Amino acid sequence: MMTDTVKIVKEFYDKSVVVEWERLQRHQFEFELTIRYINRYVKPGDKVLDIGGGPGRYSLYLAAKGCDVTLFDLSSANVEFAKEQANAQGVSFKAFVGDAREVDSLISEQYDHILLMGPLYHLLQESDRVKALP
């Protein structure tokens, strides 16, 4: 069920795909620091679920590293943009549109690692944040 808050977030990201894509380009420190921590644990061949992965910056990086990546995001525009970027960069990953609170009912595979960064900013109720944990 899409609440007004979730609808607002979805509409924002559907309209702001390029802004979100460029945010990590403008703020390299955030991206590089996060990648440094990811590289400590994630190895080529690992299965990674990127919940709320937006336009795919981390998913693309991990796919290029040789990981089996699944991106899951609320915004259909983000998911389409991520697929286009993957195609342009010659990498591939699975990508689905959906609400992070319903990830268990939509994704049935097992993963070695799960990224869950973006949705936690927008899920204001603790019960909703718990639902986003697969």
N, C-alpha and C positions, 0 to 999 in steps of 0.2 A: 504494500500500500504506500503510495507516494504522498507524504505530508506536504503541507505548504512549504516548509523549510527545505525539504529535499527537492521539491519542484524548483524552488528559487536557485538552489545550488546547481541543479542540472541545467537550467536555462542559462545561468552565468557561464558555466564551462562550455556549453554548446556554442555560445557567442564569443568565447575568449580563448579559443584553441591556440592561436598563434601567440597570444600574450603569455599563456601558460608555458608553451614550448620555449619561448625566448627567455622566460624568467630564470631558468637554470643556466642559460647562456650568459645572461647579465650577472648572475650571482654564482660565478664559477666556484667560489669557496664552498658553498653549500653542496654542490654537485660533487666536487673532488673529495670533500671530507666524507660524504656518504659513501662514495665509491671505495674509498680507502677501507672503511669498515666492512662493506660488502665483500671486498676482495679477501679479507681475512678468513671468511667462512665459505664463500661460494666458489666452487671450482667448475671448470668445464665439464659438461655432462650432467650437472646437477639439475633437478627439476625445480623451477622457481615460479611461484604464483605472485603476481604483482597486483594486489588489490588496490583499486583507486589509482592505477598507474598513469592516468591522464593521457597526454599525447605520446607517451612511450619512451621518454628519455632513458629511464633505467632499464626498461624491457629491451630496448635496442642495444644498449651497452652489453647487457647480459647475453642476448642472443648472439651478438658478435663475438663474445667470449666463448661461445660454444655451449651455452646452457639451453635447456629445453624450457622455454618461457611461455607462460600463459598470462596475458594482461586482462584485467577485469576492471571496467570503469562504468560509472553512471552515465557519462556523456557519450552518446552515439557519435557526435562530432569528433571527440577525442579518439575514440576507437578507430574511426575511419582514417583520421589523420595519422595515427600510429601505424596502421596497415600500409598507408601510402609511403611513409618514411621507411618502413621495413623493406618494401619493394624497391625503393630508390637506393637503399643501402645494400641490397642483396642479402638480407637476412630474413629469417622467418620466425614467427611465433604465433600461437593461437591467441585470439582476442575475442572477448565477449562483452556485451553491454549488460549491465545489471546493477542492482543496489547492493552495496557491500553488506548490508544487514541480511541479505538473502543468499550469500555466497555458498553456504552449506547445501542449499537445495538446488543450486545451479552448477556447481563444480563438484564432481564426484571423485576426481583423481587424488592420489597422494603426492605430496611435494616434499622436497628436501628443505626448502626455505620458502618463507612467505614474507613479502614486503607489504606493510600496511602503514603507510605514512599519511597520504592525503586525506583519506576519509576521517581520520581521527580529529582533524580540525573542524569538521562539519557535523559530526555526530555529538550533539550536546548532552544527550542523556546517557548515563552510564549503561543502562540496559541496551541502548542501541549500539554502543561501542562493544559490548560483550557479544552481541549478535554478529558483529563483523569479524569475530575471531573464529576461524574455521576449526 
